[in-house]
Amino acid sequence: MLVAEVESDSKRRNQEPSGWKLKTLNLDKRFDILQDLPVQTEIMSEVKHRKHRSNFSKTAPPGGTRSTSTTGKRTVVPPGSSKNEEDTAETWTSSSWLHLGICLIAMVYCGYKHAELMYTIHENNMWFSNIKEVEREISFRTESGLYYSYYKQMVQAPSISQGLHSLVYDNVTEHPDTINVLERMNVYQEVVLSVLYRILPIKTWMQPIFFYINSVFALHAMLVWALFLTAYFLSGSWLAGILTACFYTFNKLDTTRVEYIIPLRESFSLPFLWVQIAATTYYFRHNCSPQKERLSVFIIFTSTLCFSLCWQFNQFVLLLQAFALFGTWILDMVPSRKIQMLLVAQMTSLLVTCLLQFINKMILGSLVMSFIPAALLLIYLKGEEMRYCSIPSRIIKVIGYSLTVLVFMILLQRVVKLLLGIDADDHIYKFIMSKFNVGHARDFDALLYLCIDAFGFLQFDTFERLTNGVVFPLYVVTHLGMLIILFVAVLQNWSNHVHDTNVKDHSSAKKFHLLSSRPELAYHAVLAVFFGALGMSTLRMKYLWTPYMCILGSIGISDYKVWRTILSPFKTQGVIIQIVRHFMTLLTLTILLAIALPPLLKELEELKEFWDPDTVELMEWVKSNVPKGAAFTGSMQLLAGVKLCTGRPITNHPHYEDKHLRFKTKELYQIYGRRTPEDVHDILTKYKSSYIILEDSICLAPSKGCRTPDIVDIDNGIIPDHGKAEPGLIKSTVPRFCDEIRYESPAYTKYFKLVFSNRTFRVHKVL
């Protein structure tokens, strides 16, 4: 465990220019909240002896003060110590280990209880342990079922090598095409879990599907540990870690969805992201030793690599992180060498991901892979030295540097995409432009995304729920306070005209501002803004922002410097401040439990069971009556389940990141459009489809502009049902295929034969 060490700043202040000292004296008293590292101890008795300090340094390590011996070396003198140095060292070590032990126990317990709760809720909602295997698989809806199918494929393969070969040369996922699944999709987590299941001695007592879901829940225990550590590193209090974990758990509706959609890519990737953020927090601390810095960088690189391998949207999250790193550098809050190290770690992890995905061109053509070289080049050209200039001039320079790196990023990306012929990510930019009403209003791909609730704007009721869960008001106050302090620190920093290149990260550096000893707060203040903007613009991405609410909300109520500033007019001693901050943290935790625990206990009493007999009937009919080589066409969501439950080839699927697949899907979706049976038959035979599955829930859904038939109509230039006439759209007299085929007129029976039907599905064989 990396335990913070509080460093004396008396020597640093003595070496500061007298003019600067006069300027910052009042600010130093008023904003004393963030000068030093937070006091790490939770033991009240260790603070009592602060009042006896006179000529010692201003701050001390947990549980003691610093004294200077005749040799000039500093030694730790714990409270109540005798003259026996061996006894005092032993006392300090014992209290430190006690503090560390309590912290670790609390962290592990919080993570375990969160994972246990997620498992219990999932079991209560599905009765997962008692339903049939096909029902368990059907419960993995849409793309989740597709991802899990590769785990199942690897587990059932005759050998690991044959399983990998079937993924690299896959002709089932996009029939009749053969694709490399490891290149196209982020399924290395399924590969790793399947290999572990095959080699571990657990087959006799645990089914593959339970090993899979338990592994995901275990990862989310790790996520809570990372949140706990981040709060602990920022506040110095393990009570803040407990409060963060409770905020995250009791606001689960808005912080996680792992209990409902287990195989989703975020379920694997976000735990590694928060491990990376926790390690970055420690790495940015001003008193981090070289050995701990190297360890932190290794953890950052490893966790970033795992995060990138697990989620196709990694490039956008890492781009925001790169923006935050660049922002803290350009504001001169964090040493440039640390910023450069993290940018290099990010780029290296993305390059390794690209190699592991068989040279995935989308990574090479991403904005983040163009931004990082641009930022590194600018940092190198600017150098460390900051010459004297006025604050308005510095503001102009910040704007100029920002625009320069953004322009260079765009130009570099254009060149890379042109040279490599990359166009697979065009749909993302079309979606973003359409979302803000800038062109592409009738684009098929953009409409598909816009009509999915998860890609809509964050709804206001989210803030109402988070407010009822106590966390949101605390987050708002804390984050605003951090931004104000960051603003003041930047002004202080820019007012200092002296800048030495070799002492920036040293305790006696001439630069001094409110965040000198806590630069990690500057990074979190900036990154939380970016995550907040992303979360508000896209509902699916709120799960990046809400954990930050939990962290910042907890440190705002439990940080020692916060309460020292609030209580400074009363001239309180350190022990009183410690009592007040711990009392307020416990009071907040008590209020949260009183509000959120009764509804949670009531929820745990509700026992439900997964029930989807029509889909079960469909899957069992396919397995019993359809040849193994026959390919199916239908909605993307349903076909993922067909592949998982039956192993039959499918023509399209919900992983929508390939241009050819998007075009293919648009053609195959004509089964829900106003097309003649001849047209539809030609399309299906073109892609060698043997059967089509039609869903009345899609075909006969009320026309509101966002159902699948409406999207197909608009893309075809046809006015949707109950739609209004618009320029470029015409009224069609051709019947809707999915509805008209049910009447089995000769024009349709010539090409299609009904072979299965129930209340939800109709299966037609392509003749």
DARASUL-V771389 format. One record per pair of residues at least 12 apart in sequence whose C-alpha atoms are under 10 Angstrom apart, sorted by the first residue. I is the first residue (numbers start at 1). GAP is how many residues later the second one is. Records with the same first field share a line. If there is no record, write none. Layout:
I=GAP + GAP
//
This chain:
1=99 + 100 + 102 + 103 + 228
2=98 + 227 + 231 + 280 + 286 + 290 + 294
3=37 + 59 + 93 + 96 + 97 + 229 + 230 + 233 + 279 + 285
4=33 + 34 + 35 + 36 + 57 + 58 + 228 + 229 + 230 + 232 + 278 + 281 + 283 + 284
5=32 + 33 + 34 + 35 + 55 + 56 + 57 + 280 + 281 + 282 + 283
6=30 + 31 + 32 + 33 + 34 + 53 + 54 + 55 + 56 + 280 + 281 + 511
7=29 + 30 + 50 + 51 + 52 + 53 + 54 + 59 + 279 + 280 + 500 + 510
8=28 + 29 + 48 + 49 + 50 + 51 + 52 + 53 + 58 + 499 + 500
9=26 + 27 + 48 + 49 + 50 + 498 + 499 + 500 + 508
10=46 + 47 + 48 + 49 + 497 + 498
11=46 + 496 + 497 + 498
12=494 + 495 + 496 + 497 + 498 + 499 + 500
13=494 + 495 + 496 + 497 + 498 + 499
14=494 + 496
15=493 + 494 + 495
16=482 + 492 + 493 + 494 + 495 + 496
17=479 + 481 + 493 + 494
19=477
20=472 + 475 + 476 + 477 + 490 + 491 + 492
21=491
23=469 + 472 + 473
24=468 + 471 + 488 + 489 + 490
27=461 + 462 + 465 + 486 + 487
28=485 + 486
29=536 + 539
30=535 + 536 + 538
31=454 + 457 + 458 + 482 + 483 + 484 + 530 + 531 + 533 + 534
32=482 + 483 + 529 + 530 + 532 + 533 + 536
33=452 + 481 + 482 + 526 + 527 + 528 + 529 + 530 + 531 + 532 + 533
34=448 + 451 + 455 + 479 + 480 + 481 + 482 + 483 + 484 + 485 + 487 + 525 + 526 + 527 + 528 + 531
35=477 + 478 + 479 + 480 + 481 + 482 + 483 + 484 + 526
36=22 + 23 + 250 + 478 + 479 + 480 + 481 + 482 + 525
37=22 + 24 + 196 + 197 + 198 + 199 + 248 + 249 + 250 + 478 + 479 + 480 + 481 + 523 + 524
38=21 + 24 + 194 + 195 + 196 + 197 + 198 + 199 + 479 + 480 + 521 + 522 + 523 + 524
39=20 + 21 + 22 + 23 + 24 + 196 + 197 + 198 + 520 + 521 + 522 + 539
40=21 + 22 + 23 + 56 + 59 + 60 + 192 + 193 + 195 + 196 + 197 + 198 + 520
41=20 + 21 + 22 + 54 + 55 + 57 + 58 + 59 + 195 + 196 + 197 + 537
42=20 + 21 + 53 + 56 + 57 + 60 + 61 + 194 + 195 + 196 + 197 + 536 + 537 + 540
43=19 + 20 + 52 + 53 + 55 + 56 + 532 + 535 + 536
44=19 + 530 + 531 + 532 + 534 + 535 + 538
45=18 + 34 + 35 + 530
46=16 + 17 + 18 + 19 + 32 + 33 + 34 + 46 + 49 + 528 + 529
47=13 + 15 + 16 + 17 + 18 + 31 + 32 + 526 + 527 + 528 + 529 + 530 + 531
48=15 + 16 + 31 + 32 + 525 + 526 + 527 + 528
49=14 + 15 + 16 + 29 + 30 + 31 + 525 + 526
50=13 + 14 + 15 + 29 + 523 + 524 + 525
51=522 + 523 + 524
52=13 + 27
53=12 + 13 + 14
55=12 + 13
56=12
60=16 + 17 + 18
61=15 + 16 + 17 + 31 + 35
62=14 + 16 + 30 + 33 + 34 + 37
63=13 + 14 + 15 + 16 + 17 + 28 + 29 + 30 + 32 + 33
64=12 + 13 + 14 + 15 + 16 + 17 + 24 + 28
65=12 + 13 + 14
66=12
75=13 + 14
76=12 + 13 + 16
77=12 + 14 + 15
78=12 + 13 + 14 + 15 + 17
79=12 + 13
99=138 + 139
100=138
102=136
103=125 + 126 + 129 + 134 + 135 + 136 + 138 + 139
104=121 + 124 + 125 + 134
106=119 + 122 + 132 + 133 + 135 + 136 + 139
107=114 + 115 + 117 + 118 + 119 + 120 + 121 + 122 + 125 + 131 + 132 + 134 + 135 + 138
108=113 + 114 + 116 + 117 + 120
109=112 + 115 + 116 + 133
110=111 + 112 + 114 + 115 + 118 + 131 + 132 + 133 + 134 + 135 + 136 + 139
111=106 + 107 + 108 + 109 + 110 + 111 + 112 + 113 + 114 + 115 + 116 + 117 + 131 + 134 + 138
112=105 + 106 + 108 + 109 + 110 + 112 + 113
113=108 + 111 + 132 + 136
114=103 + 104 + 106 + 107 + 108 + 109 + 110 + 131 + 132 + 134 + 135 + 136 + 138
115=99 + 101 + 102 + 103 + 104 + 105 + 106 + 107 + 108 + 109 + 134 + 143 + 144
116=98 + 101 + 102 + 105
117=100 + 132 + 142 + 483 + 487
118=99 + 100 + 102 + 103 + 131 + 134 + 138 + 139 + 140 + 141 + 142
119=94 + 95 + 97 + 98 + 99 + 139 + 140 + 141
120=139 + 484
121=138 + 139 + 479 + 482 + 483 + 484 + 485 + 486 + 487
122=91 + 136 + 137 + 138 + 139 + 140 + 486
123=136 + 481 + 484 + 485 + 486 + 487
124=479 + 480 + 481 + 482 + 483 + 484 + 485 + 486
125=134 + 135 + 478 + 479 + 481 + 482 + 483 + 484 + 485
126=13 + 134 + 481 + 482 + 483 + 484 + 485
127=480 + 481 + 482 + 483 + 484
128=82 + 480 + 481 + 482
129=81
130=479 + 480
131=478 + 479 + 480
132=478 + 484
133=76 + 512
134=481 + 482 + 483 + 485 + 486 + 507 + 510 + 511 + 512
135=475 + 476 + 477 + 478 + 480 + 481 + 484 + 510
136=73 + 474 + 509
137=12 + 72 + 479 + 504 + 505 + 507 + 508
138=472 + 473 + 474 + 477 + 478 + 481 + 500 + 502 + 503 + 504 + 506 + 507
139=121 + 122 + 123 + 471 + 472 + 473 + 502
140=120 + 121 + 122 + 123 + 124 + 500 + 501 + 504
141=119 + 120 + 121 + 122 + 123 + 496 + 497 + 499 + 500
142=119 + 122 + 493 + 494 + 495 + 496 + 497 + 498 + 499 + 511 + 512 + 513
143=118 + 120 + 121 + 122 + 493 + 494 + 495 + 496 + 497 + 498 + 510 + 511 + 512 + 513
144=117 + 118 + 119 + 120 + 121 + 493 + 496 + 497 + 500 + 510 + 511
145=116 + 117 + 118 + 119 + 492 + 493 + 494 + 495 + 496 + 497 + 498 + 499 + 500 + 509
146=27 + 41 + 117 + 118 + 490 + 491 + 492 + 493 + 494 + 495 + 496 + 497 + 498 + 499 + 507 + 508 + 509
147=38 + 39 + 40 + 42 + 43 + 116 + 117 + 118 + 493 + 497 + 508
148=39 + 42 + 61 + 64 + 114 + 115 + 116 + 492 + 493 + 496
149=41 + 491 + 492 + 493 + 494 + 495 + 496 + 497 + 498
150=13 + 14 + 16 + 17 + 31 + 37 + 38 + 39 + 40 + 41 + 44 + 493 + 494
151=12 + 36 + 37 + 38 + 39 + 40 + 41 + 42 + 43 + 44 + 57 + 58 + 61 + 493
152=38 + 39 + 42 + 56 + 57 + 60 + 492 + 493 + 495
153=13 + 14 + 37 + 38 + 41 + 491 + 494
154=12 + 13 + 36 + 37 + 38 + 39 + 40 + 41 + 43 + 44
155=35 + 36 + 38 + 39 + 40 + 41 + 42 + 43 + 53
156=38 + 42 + 52
159=36 + 39
160=31 + 34 + 35 + 38
163=28 + 31 + 32
164=17 + 18 + 27
165=15
166=13 + 14 + 15
167=12 + 13 + 14 + 15 + 16 + 20 + 24
168=12 + 13 + 14 + 15 + 16 + 190
169=12 + 13
170=12 + 479
171=478 + 479 + 480
172=457 + 458 + 459 + 471 + 475 + 476 + 477 + 478 + 479 + 480
173=458 + 466 + 467 + 470 + 474 + 475 + 476 + 477 + 478 + 479 + 480
174=457 + 475 + 476 + 477 + 478 + 479 + 487 + 490 + 513
175=454 + 455 + 456 + 457 + 458 + 473 + 474 + 475 + 476 + 477 + 512 + 513 + 514
176=455 + 473 + 474 + 475 + 510 + 511 + 512 + 513
177=474 + 510
180=177 + 178
181=176
182=174 + 175 + 176 + 178
183=170 + 171 + 172 + 173 + 174 + 175 + 176 + 177 + 178
184=128 + 173 + 174 + 176 + 177 + 178 + 471 + 472 + 473 + 474
185=124 + 125 + 126 + 127 + 172 + 175 + 470 + 471 + 472 + 473
186=79 + 122 + 123 + 124 + 125 + 126 + 127 + 167 + 171
187=78 + 122 + 123 + 124 + 125 + 170
188=118 + 121 + 122 + 123 + 168 + 169
189=23 + 27 + 74 + 76 + 79 + 80 + 117 + 120 + 121 + 122
190=22 + 73 + 78 + 120
193=15 + 18 + 19 + 22 + 23
194=14 + 17 + 18
196=15
197=14 + 15
212=50 + 51
213=45 + 46 + 49 + 50
214=48
215=53
216=42 + 43 + 46 + 47 + 48 + 51 + 52 + 55
217=41 + 42 + 45 + 50 + 51
218=53
219=48 + 49 + 50 + 51 + 52 + 53
220=36 + 38 + 47 + 48 + 49 + 50 + 51 + 52
221=50
222=48 + 49 + 50 + 52 + 53
223=22 + 44 + 45 + 46 + 47 + 48 + 49 + 50 + 51 + 52 + 324
224=17 + 18 + 20 + 21 + 22 + 24 + 25 + 47 + 50 + 51 + 323
225=16 + 17 + 19 + 20 + 46 + 49 + 50 + 53
226=15 + 19 + 45 + 46 + 47 + 48 + 49 + 50 + 51 + 52 + 53
227=14 + 15 + 17 + 18 + 21 + 44 + 47 + 48 + 50 + 51 + 320 + 321 + 323 + 324
228=12 + 13 + 14 + 15 + 16 + 17 + 18 + 50 + 322 + 323
229=12 + 13 + 15 + 45 + 46 + 48 + 49 + 50 + 52 + 53 + 322
230=14 + 44 + 45 + 46 + 47 + 48 + 49 + 50 + 51 + 52 + 318 + 321 + 322 + 325
231=12 + 13 + 14 + 47 + 50 + 317 + 319 + 320 + 321 + 322 + 323 + 324 + 325 + 327 + 328
232=12 + 46 + 319 + 322 + 323 + 326 + 327
233=45 + 46 + 48 + 49 + 52 + 287 + 322
234=44 + 47 + 48 + 51 + 284 + 286 + 287 + 290 + 317 + 318 + 320 + 321 + 322 + 324 + 325
235=316 + 317 + 319 + 320 + 321 + 322 + 323 + 324 + 325 + 326 + 327
236=319 + 322 + 323 + 324
237=317 + 318 + 321 + 322 + 323 + 344 + 345 + 348
238=320
239=315 + 316 + 319 + 342 + 343 + 346 + 347 + 350
240=310 + 311 + 312 + 313 + 314 + 315 + 316 + 317 + 318 + 319 + 342 + 345 + 346 + 349
241=309 + 310 + 313 + 314 + 317
242=312 + 343 + 344 + 347
243=228 + 307 + 308 + 310 + 311 + 312 + 314 + 315 + 342 + 343 + 345 + 346 + 347 + 349
244=227 + 303 + 304 + 305 + 306 + 307 + 308 + 309 + 310 + 311 + 345
245=302 + 305 + 306 + 309
246=225 + 304 + 308 + 343 + 346 + 347 + 350
247=219 + 222 + 223 + 224 + 225 + 299 + 300 + 302 + 303 + 304 + 306 + 307 + 342 + 345 + 346 + 349
248=221 + 223 + 298 + 299 + 300 + 301 + 302 + 303
249=298 + 301 + 347
250=216 + 219 + 220 + 221 + 342 + 343 + 345 + 346 + 347 + 349 + 350
251=214 + 215 + 216 + 217 + 218 + 219 + 220 + 295 + 296 + 299 + 341 + 345
252=214 + 217 + 291 + 294 + 295
253=209 + 212 + 213 + 290
254=208 + 209 + 211 + 212 + 285 + 288 + 289 + 291 + 292 + 293
255=211 + 287 + 288 + 289 + 290 + 291 + 292 + 293 + 294 + 295
256=14 + 286 + 287 + 288 + 290 + 291
257=286
264=46 + 47
265=42 + 44 + 45 + 46 + 47 + 48
266=41 + 44 + 45 + 46 + 47 + 48 + 274 + 275 + 277 + 278
267=43 + 44
268=38 + 39 + 41 + 42 + 43
269=34 + 35 + 36 + 37 + 38 + 39 + 40 + 41 + 42 + 43 + 44 + 45
270=33 + 36 + 37 + 38 + 40 + 41 + 44 + 273 + 274
271=32 + 35 + 36
272=27 + 28 + 30 + 31 + 32 + 33 + 34 + 35 + 36 + 38
273=27 + 30 + 31 + 32 + 33 + 34 + 35 + 41 + 44 + 45 + 271
274=26 + 29 + 30 + 33 + 270 + 273 + 274
275=24 + 25 + 27 + 28 + 29 + 32
276=20 + 21 + 22 + 23 + 24 + 25 + 26 + 27 + 28 + 29 + 30 + 31
277=22 + 23 + 26 + 27 + 44 + 247
278=18 + 21 + 22
279=14 + 16 + 17 + 18 + 19 + 20 + 21 + 22 + 24
280=13 + 16 + 17 + 19 + 20 + 58 + 62 + 240 + 243 + 244
281=15 + 237 + 238 + 239 + 240 + 242 + 243
282=14 + 15 + 238
283=12 + 13 + 14 + 17 + 55 + 59 + 236 + 237
284=12 + 49 + 50 + 51 + 54 + 55 + 233 + 234 + 235 + 236 + 237 + 238 + 239
285=49 + 220 + 231 + 232 + 233 + 234 + 235 + 236
286=48 + 49 + 218 + 219 + 220 + 221 + 229 + 230 + 231 + 232 + 233 + 234
287=218 + 219 + 220 + 230 + 231
288=217
293=45
297=41 + 44 + 45 + 48
298=47
300=42 + 45 + 46 + 49
301=41 + 43 + 44 + 45 + 46 + 47 + 48 + 49
302=43 + 44 + 47
303=46
304=14 + 41 + 42 + 43 + 44 + 45 + 46 + 49
305=40 + 41 + 42 + 43 + 44 + 45 + 46 + 47 + 48
306=43 + 44 + 47
307=42 + 43 + 46
308=38 + 41 + 42 + 43 + 44 + 45 + 46 + 55
309=40 + 41 + 43 + 44 + 45 + 47 + 48
310=43
312=50 + 51 + 343 + 345
313=50
314=36 + 49 + 54
315=35 + 47 + 48 + 49 + 50 + 51 + 52 + 53 + 54
316=50 + 51 + 52 + 218
317=51 + 213 + 214 + 217 + 224 + 227
318=25 + 28 + 29 + 32 + 49 + 50 + 51
319=27 + 47 + 48 + 49 + 50 + 51 + 52 + 53 + 211
320=48 + 206 + 207 + 208 + 209 + 210 + 211 + 214
321=21 + 22 + 25 + 47 + 202 + 205 + 206 + 207 + 209 + 210
322=17 + 20 + 21 + 24 + 25 + 46 + 47 + 49 + 50 + 53 + 205
323=45 + 48 + 49 + 52 + 79 + 83 + 203 + 204 + 207
324=15 + 198 + 199 + 200 + 201 + 202 + 203 + 204 + 205 + 206 + 207
325=13 + 14 + 15 + 17 + 18 + 50 + 197 + 198 + 199 + 201 + 202
326=13 + 14 + 17 + 45 + 46 + 49 + 50 + 53 + 76 + 79 + 197 + 200
327=12 + 71 + 75 + 195 + 196 + 199 + 200
328=158 + 191 + 192 + 193 + 194 + 195 + 196 + 197 + 198 + 199
329=46 + 50 + 193 + 194
330=49 + 64 + 67 + 68 + 69 + 71 + 72
331=63 + 64 + 67 + 155 + 156 + 158 + 159 + 160 + 162 + 163 + 191
332=52 + 54 + 157 + 158 + 161 + 162 + 172 + 187 + 190
333=153 + 156 + 157 + 160 + 180 + 182 + 183 + 185 + 186 + 187 + 188 + 189 + 190
334=170 + 171 + 181 + 182 + 184 + 185 + 186 + 188 + 189
335=49 + 166 + 169 + 170 + 184
336=40 + 43 + 44 + 47 + 48 + 168 + 169
337=42 + 43 + 47 + 168
338=167
339=36 + 37 + 40
340=32 + 35 + 36 + 37 + 39 + 40
341=35
343=28 + 29 + 30 + 32 + 33
344=28 + 29 + 32
346=22 + 23 + 26
347=21 + 22 + 23 + 24 + 25 + 26
348=21
350=13 + 14 + 18 + 19
351=12 + 13 + 18
361=55 + 56 + 59 + 60 + 61 + 62 + 63 + 64
362=55 + 58 + 60 + 61 + 62 + 63 + 295 + 296
363=59 + 62
364=49 + 52 + 53 + 56 + 58
365=47 + 48 + 49 + 50 + 51 + 52 + 53 + 54 + 55 + 56 + 57 + 58 + 59 + 60
366=43 + 47 + 48 + 50 + 51 + 56 + 59
367=39 + 42 + 43 + 45 + 46 + 47
368=41 + 45
369=40 + 43 + 44 + 47
370=35 + 36 + 38 + 39 + 40 + 41 + 42 + 43 + 44 + 45 + 46
371=34 + 35 + 36 + 37 + 38 + 39 + 41 + 42
372=33 + 37
373=32 + 35 + 36 + 39
374=30 + 31 + 32 + 33 + 34 + 35 + 36 + 38
375=26 + 27 + 29 + 30 + 31 + 33 + 34
376=29
377=28
378=23 + 24 + 26 + 27 + 30
379=22
382=19
383=118
384=115 + 116 + 117 + 118 + 120
385=113 + 114 + 115 + 116 + 117
386=108 + 110 + 111 + 112 + 113 + 114 + 115
387=110 + 111 + 112
388=106 + 107 + 108 + 109 + 110 + 111
389=105 + 106 + 107 + 108
390=104 + 105 + 107
391=99 + 100 + 102 + 103 + 104
392=102
394=100
395=99
422=237
423=235 + 236
424=232 + 233 + 234 + 235 + 236 + 237 + 238
425=231 + 232 + 233 + 234
426=19 + 231 + 232 + 233
427=16 + 17 + 18 + 19 + 22 + 229 + 230 + 231 + 232 + 235
428=17 + 18 + 21 + 229
429=17
430=13 + 14 + 15 + 16 + 17 + 19
431=12 + 13 + 14 + 15 + 16 + 17 + 18 + 19 + 24
432=14 + 17 + 18 + 105
433=13
434=12 + 13 + 15 + 16
435=12 + 14 + 15 + 20 + 21 + 22 + 102 + 103
436=101
441=273 + 274
442=269 + 270 + 271 + 272 + 273 + 274 + 275
443=268 + 269 + 271 + 272 + 273
444=218 + 219 + 221 + 222 + 264 + 267 + 268 + 269 + 270 + 271 + 272
445=211 + 217 + 218 + 220 + 221 + 266 + 270
446=265
447=258 + 259 + 260 + 261 + 263 + 264 + 265 + 267 + 268
448=258 + 259 + 260 + 263 + 264
450=256
451=254 + 255 + 256 + 257 + 260
452=87 + 254 + 255
453=85 + 86 + 87
454=84 + 85 + 86 + 87 + 88
455=82 + 83 + 84 + 85 + 86
456=80 + 81 + 82 + 83 + 84
457=77 + 78 + 79 + 80 + 81 + 82 + 83 + 84 + 85
458=76 + 77 + 78 + 79 + 80 + 81 + 82 + 83 + 84
459=77 + 78 + 79 + 80
460=76
462=77 + 80 + 84
466=80 + 83 + 84
468=124 + 127 + 128
469=122 + 123 + 124 + 126 + 127
470=80 + 83 + 118 + 119 + 121 + 122 + 125 + 126
471=75 + 78 + 79 + 80 + 81 + 82 + 83 + 117 + 121
472=74 + 77 + 78 + 80 + 81
473=76 + 80
474=75 + 76 + 78 + 79 + 80 + 81 + 82 + 83 + 114
475=71 + 73 + 74 + 75 + 76 + 77 + 78 + 79 + 80 + 81 + 82
476=73 + 76 + 77 + 80
477=75 + 76 + 79 + 80
478=47 + 71 + 73 + 74 + 75 + 76 + 77 + 78 + 79 + 84
479=45 + 46 + 47 + 49 + 50 + 69 + 70 + 73 + 74 + 77
480=45
481=44 + 75
482=39 + 40 + 42 + 43 + 44 + 70 + 74
483=38 + 39 + 41 + 42 + 43 + 46
484=41
485=28 + 29 + 30 + 36 + 37 + 40
486=27 + 28 + 29 + 33 + 35 + 36 + 37 + 39 + 40
487=27 + 35
488=25 + 26 + 27
489=23 + 24 + 25 + 26 + 27 + 33
490=23 + 24 + 25 + 32
491=22 + 23
492=19 + 20 + 21 + 22 + 23
493=18 + 19 + 20 + 21 + 22 + 23
494=17 + 19
495=16 + 18
496=14 + 15 + 16 + 17
497=13 + 14
498=12 + 13
499=12
504=12
505=12
521=31
524=24 + 28
525=23 + 27
527=18 + 21
528=16 + 17 + 18 + 19 + 20 + 21 + 24
529=16 + 19
530=14 + 15
531=12 + 13 + 14 + 15 + 17
532=12 + 13 + 14 + 16 + 17
533=12
554=31 + 34 + 35
555=30
556=29
557=24 + 25 + 26 + 27 + 28 + 29 + 30 + 31
558=20 + 22 + 23 + 24 + 25 + 26 + 27 + 28 + 30
559=19 + 22 + 23 + 26
560=14 + 17 + 18 + 20 + 21 + 22
561=16 + 17 + 20
562=15 + 19
563=13 + 14 + 15 + 17 + 18 + 21
564=12 + 13 + 14 + 16 + 17
565=12
567=13
613=145 + 146 + 147
614=143 + 144 + 145 + 146 + 147
615=23 + 26 + 27 + 143 + 144 + 145 + 146
616=29
617=140 + 141 + 144
618=24 + 28 + 75 + 138 + 139 + 140 + 142 + 143 + 144 + 145
619=22 + 23 + 24 + 25 + 26 + 27
620=25 + 26
621=25 + 135
622=20 + 23 + 24 + 25 + 26 + 134 + 141
623=19 + 22 + 23 + 24 + 25
624=22
625=130 + 131
626=20 + 22 + 64 + 65
627=21 + 63
628=18 + 19 + 20 + 21
629=18 + 19 + 20 + 21 + 61
630=18 + 19 + 20 + 58 + 59 + 60 + 61
631=12 + 17 + 18 + 19 + 20 + 56 + 57 + 58 + 59 + 60 + 61
632=16 + 17 + 18 + 19 + 20 + 52 + 56 + 57 + 58 + 59 + 60 + 61 + 131 + 132 + 133 + 134
633=16 + 17 + 18 + 19 + 20 + 32 + 35 + 36 + 38 + 51 + 54 + 55 + 56 + 57 + 58 + 59 + 60 + 61 + 130
634=16 + 17 + 18 + 19 + 31 + 34 + 35 + 37 + 38 + 57 + 58 + 59 + 60 + 61 + 129
635=16 + 17 + 18 + 19 + 30 + 33 + 34 + 36 + 37 + 57 + 58 + 59 + 60 + 63 + 73
636=14 + 15 + 16 + 17 + 18 + 19 + 20 + 29 + 33
637=15 + 16 + 17 + 18
638=15 + 16 + 55 + 56 + 57
639=12 + 13 + 14 + 15 + 54
640=12 + 13 + 14 + 15
641=12
649=40 + 41
650=39 + 40 + 41
651=13 + 14 + 17 + 33 + 36 + 37 + 38 + 39
652=12 + 13 + 14 + 16 + 17
653=12
664=19 + 23
666=45 + 46 + 49
667=13 + 16 + 17 + 20 + 45
668=12 + 15 + 16 + 18 + 19 + 21 + 24
669=14 + 39 + 40 + 42 + 43
670=13 + 14 + 38 + 39 + 42 + 43 + 46 + 66 + 67 + 68
671=12 + 13 + 21 + 22 + 23 + 28 + 38 + 41 + 65 + 66 + 67 + 68 + 70
672=22 + 23 + 26 + 27 + 28 + 36 + 37 + 38 + 39 + 40 + 41 + 64 + 65 + 66 + 67
673=26 + 35 + 36 + 37 + 38 + 39 + 40 + 41 + 42 + 43 + 45 + 47 + 61 + 62 + 63 + 64 + 65 + 66
674=35 + 38 + 39 + 42 + 44 + 46 + 58 + 59 + 60 + 61 + 62 + 63 + 64 + 65 + 66
675=38 + 41 + 57 + 58 + 59 + 60 + 61 + 62 + 63
676=58 + 59 + 60 + 61 + 64 + 71 + 72
677=58 + 59 + 60 + 61 + 63 + 64 + 70 + 71 + 72 + 73 + 74 + 75
678=69 + 70 + 72 + 73
679=58
680=57 + 71 + 86
681=67 + 69 + 70 + 71 + 85 + 86
682=69
684=82
685=81 + 82
688=78
689=76 + 77 + 78
690=74 + 75 + 76 + 77
691=61 + 62 + 63 + 64 + 72 + 73 + 74 + 75 + 76
692=60 + 62 + 70 + 71 + 72 + 73 + 74
693=45 + 63 + 64 + 68 + 69 + 70 + 71 + 72
694=43 + 44 + 45 + 47 + 48 + 63 + 66 + 67 + 68 + 69 + 70
695=43 + 44 + 62 + 64 + 65 + 66 + 67 + 68
696=42 + 43 + 63 + 64 + 65 + 66
697=62 + 63 + 64
698=40 + 62
699=37 + 38 + 39 + 40
700=38 + 39
702=19 + 20
703=17 + 18 + 19 + 20
704=16 + 17 + 18 + 19
705=14 + 15 + 16 + 17 + 18
706=14
707=13
709=12 + 27 + 29
710=12 + 13
713=16 + 17 + 18 + 19 + 23
714=14 + 15 + 16
715=14
716=13 + 14
717=12 + 13 + 14 + 15
718=12 + 13 + 14 + 15
719=12 + 13
720=12
738=24
741=12 + 13 + 23
742=12 + 20 + 22
749=15 + 16 + 17 + 18
750=16 + 17
751=13 + 14 + 15 + 16
752=12 + 13 + 14 + 15
753=12 + 13 + 14
754=12
//
